[in-house]
Amino acid sequence: MASLTGQSIASSYKDLLQVSNSNSGIDTTARIVSDGEGTDSNLYLSTTRVGIGMSPNSSTGGMLDIQATDHLKLRFYNSTNFKAGLEVATSSGDMITGSATNDFCIRSQSNMLFAAGGATESVRIDAAGKLGVGGSPIAQLTLTDATSPSFALYESDEGTHDKLWLQSCF
């Protein structure tokens, strides 16, 4: 370890990360993280929020804000293998073939599962693009209900207009 006699900590420990808060540490104000030489990073920290590429917006109450002019994405890897990601397309074809600029893309290398009200799966989109509601899909669209499966199509005003209602007769 280097001697600090007659030297500043910054000159001895250039990899030391810091926030500019007059030696008071991190508090509720988001501050940019810099190294021992004073070079700013793209990371902002507070005790309540994190920002990447921007100071997090305290008025929205969000925990994480991400900003970039291109390649605005969050990707998940298992070791070096891409598994899933979220991206705002900044040009056509970003993340998902056929995406257009400003589309929000969600991609998985396998099935996509959705749950509401707990950990029980309620909707699945499988890798073949089949959609299952209430169970695994066996066709392009599969609706499953153990007691009274039904499917309804109707006009949005729900007034006196006709409805198409399908229900099992089991």
Secondary structure, DSSP 8 states (H G I E B T S, - for coil): ----TTS-HHHH-TT--EESSTT----SS-EEEE-TT--EEEEEE-SS-EEESS---TTTT-SEEE--SS-EEEEEEETTEEEEEEEE-SSTTSSSTT--TT-EEEEESS-EEEESSSSSEEEEE-TTS-EEESS--SSSEEE--SS--EEEEE-TT-SSS-EEEEE---
